[in-house]
Amino acid sequence: MEIKRISSKEIIAYLSEKFPACFSIEGLAKPLKIGIFQELATELAEDEKVSKTRLRQALRHYTSSWRYLKSIKLGGFRVDLAGENGETIDQDQAEYALKTLKESQEKFGNKKTTDKNSQKHYKGINKGSDKATKEMNPADTEKRKAKFKSVKSANTTTVNKEIEPLKLVESSVIKVSQKVRVKVGKAPMNATITDISGKDISVQLDSGMVVKTQIKNIYSE
């Protein structure tokens, strides 16, 4: 039982003091290794300052912050509590983090991207697209259309492959540390079960984000 109910910010500050090579409260954040919650729960098992419930909430708050999401870059390394490099961040994880960041920024009315040059380049293409199309050589136009059609066809094939029927995990065999796929939005994501509390199941996505869901949204890997 907690002696005093403390906020997620206070818990993160405490973790930053206890594990400075892993957590921070300002500057660049470090991507956390998959399964970091279990390591923290073990390390803090005898610590009365933080319960598992409060720790899970604080970790969810930390991994959904803009500062943390910006740290999830393709090819980067995740770290353990000692700050040692672990898994490499792949393209799916990086893209998911970027998507989550943009959705969060738009939700709070901040639609600026972190790359102003990319934004200007994008606007430039839109502004001059009609003129560029008119001036383009007809043969080049046909080539571009054929290339676009080919890419679109390839993307359709990939999507169809990704949405193959998934098998729901049986509640009788589900367990902590189990690798699963969890439905977040429209697409199922790879994840690891970190905690099971009745109908509520906490999972950590490959992006590092901790999400609470239910058995109906969890599928076999």
C-alpha positions in Angstrom: 0.0 0.0 0.0 1.2 3.5 -0.8 2.0 5.8 2.0 1.3 8.8 0.0 -0.4 9.2 -3.4 2.0 11.0 -5.7 1.6 12.2 -9.2 3.0 10.6 -12.4 5.4 13.6 -12.7 6.7 13.0 -9.2 7.2 9.3 -10.0 9.1 10.0 -13.2 11.3 12.5 -11.3 11.9 9.7 -8.7 12.8 7.2 -11.5 15.1 9.8 -13.0 17.0 10.0 -9.7 17.1 6.3 -9.2 17.8 5.3 -12.8 19.4 8.4 -14.4 20.9 6.4 -17.3 17.4 5.4 -18.3 14.9 8.1 -17.4 15.1 11.9 -17.6 12.8 14.8 -16.9 14.2 17.2 -19.5 16.3 17.2 -22.6 16.4 14.2 -24.9 14.5 11.1 -23.7 15.9 7.6 -24.3 13.7 4.9 -25.9 12.9 2.3 -23.2 13.4 -1.5 -23.8 10.4 -3.7 -24.3 9.4 -5.1 -21.0 10.9 -2.3 -18.9 7.7 -2.3 -16.7 8.5 -5.8 -15.4 12.1 -4.8 -14.6 10.9 -1.7 -12.7 8.3 -3.7 -10.8 10.9 -6.1 -9.7 13.4 -3.4 -8.8 10.8 -1.4 -6.8 9.0 -4.4 -5.3 10.1 -3.3 -1.7 9.8 0.4 -2.4 6.8 1.8 -0.6 6.9 5.1 -2.5 5.5 3.5 -5.7 2.9 0.9 -6.3 2.5 -1.2 -9.5 -0.6 0.7 -10.4 1.0 4.1 -10.0 4.1 2.9 -11.8 2.1 1.7 -14.7 0.3 5.1 -15.0 3.5 7.0 -14.8 5.1 4.9 -17.4 2.1 5.4 -19.7 2.4 9.1 -19.1 6.1 9.1 -19.9 6.0 7.0 -23.1 3.1 9.0 -24.5 4.8 12.4 -24.1 5.9 14.3 -27.1 9.5 14.4 -25.8 9.6 10.6 -25.6 7.8 9.9 -28.9 10.3 12.2 -30.7 13.1 9.9 -29.4 11.7 6.8 -31.3 13.9 7.0 -34.4 14.6 4.3 -37.0 17.9 2.6 -36.2 18.1 4.0 -32.6 18.6 1.8 -29.6 16.3 1.1 -26.6 18.0 1.1 -23.2 17.5 -0.9 -20.0 17.6 0.5 -16.5 21.4 0.7 -16.5 21.3 2.7 -19.8 22.8 -0.2 -21.8 21.8 -0.4 -25.5 19.3 -3.2 -26.3 16.9 -3.7 -29.2 17.1 -1.6 -32.3 14.1 0.5 -33.3 12.6 -0.8 -36.6 10.6 1.1 -39.2 7.2 0.0 -37.9 8.0 1.3 -34.4 9.3 4.6 -35.7 6.3 5.1 -38.0 3.9 4.3 -35.2 5.6 6.7 -32.8 5.5 9.5 -35.5 1.9 8.8 -36.2 1.0 9.0 -32.5 3.0 12.2 -32.0 1.2 13.9 -34.9 -2.2 12.8 -33.7 -1.4 14.1 -30.2 -0.1 17.4 -31.6 -3.2 17.9 -33.7 -5.5 17.0 -30.8 -4.0 19.9 -28.8 -4.1 22.3 -31.7 -0.4 22.2 -32.6 -0.1 21.1 -36.2 3.5 22.1 -36.6 5.9 19.4 -37.7 9.4 19.0 -36.2 10.9 19.4 -39.7 10.1 22.9 -41.1 12.0 22.2 -44.3 9.9 19.2 -45.0 6.8 21.2 -44.4 7.9 23.9 -46.8 8.8 21.4 -49.5 5.4 19.7 -49.1 3.6 23.1 -49.5 5.7 23.9 -52.6 4.7 20.7 -54.3 1.0 21.4 -53.7 1.2 25.0 -54.8 3.0 24.2 -58.1 1.5 20.8 -58.8 -0.9 22.0 -61.5 1.7 24.0 -63.3 4.2 21.2 -63.2 1.7 18.7 -64.6 0.9 21.0 -67.5 4.6 21.5 -68.4 5.5 17.9 -68.0 6.3 15.9 -71.2 3.4 13.6 -72.1 5.7 10.6 -72.1 6.9 11.4 -68.6 3.3 11.8 -67.5 2.4 8.3 -68.7 5.5 6.9 -67.0 4.5 8.5 -63.7 1.0 7.2 -64.0 2.2 3.7 -64.6 4.7 3.9 -61.7 1.9 5.2 -59.4 -0.4 2.4 -60.4 2.3 -0.1 -59.8 3.1 1.3 -56.3 -0.6 1.5 -55.5 -1.1 -2.2 -56.5 1.9 -3.2 -54.4 0.5 -1.3 -51.4 -2.9 -3.0 -51.8 -1.3 -6.4 -51.8 0.7 -5.6 -48.6 -2.4 -4.3 -46.9 -4.4 -7.4 -47.8 -1.7 -9.5 -46.5 -1.5 -7.6 -43.2 -5.3 -7.9 -42.5 -5.4 -11.7 -42.7 -7.8 -13.2 -40.0 -6.3 -13.1 -36.6 -6.8 -15.7 -33.8 -8.0 -14.3 -30.5 -6.0 -15.3 -27.5 -7.7 -17.7 -25.0 -8.2 -16.1 -21.6 -7.3 -19.4 -20.0 -3.7 -19.3 -21.3 -2.9 -15.6 -21.3 0.0 -14.6 -19.2 2.5 -11.8 -18.4 5.5 -11.5 -20.7 3.5 -13.2 -23.5 4.1 -11.9 -27.0 0.8 -11.0 -28.7 -0.8 -8.7 -31.2 -3.2 -6.0 -29.8 -5.7 -4.0 -31.8 -5.0 -0.3 -31.5 -7.2 1.7 -33.7 -7.7 -0.2 -37.0 -4.4 -2.1 -37.2 -3.1 -4.8 -34.8 0.3 -4.0 -33.3 3.0 -6.3 -31.8 3.0 -6.1 -28.1 4.1 -7.8 -24.8 1.7 -8.4 -21.9 2.9 -6.6 -18.8 0.1 -7.0 -16.3 -3.3 -8.7 -16.0 -5.8 -7.3 -13.5 -9.2 -9.0 -14.0 -10.7 -7.8 -17.3 -8.0 -5.1 -17.7 -4.8 -6.2 -19.5 -1.8 -3.9 -19.8 0.5 -4.4 -22.8 3.6 -2.6 -24.0 3.7 -1.9 -27.7 7.0 -2.2 -29.6 7.0 1.6 -29.7 7.5 1.5 -25.9 4.0 2.8 -25.1 2.0 1.1 -22.4 -1.7 0.6 -23.2 -4.5 -0.8 -21.2 -7.0 -3.0 -23.1 -9.2 -6.1 -22.8 -8.9 -9.8 -23.9 -11.3 -9.1 -26.9 -8.6 -6.9 -28.5 -5.7 -9.3 -28.0 -4.6 -11.9 -30.7 -2.1 -14.6 -31.0 1.3 -13.4 -32.5 
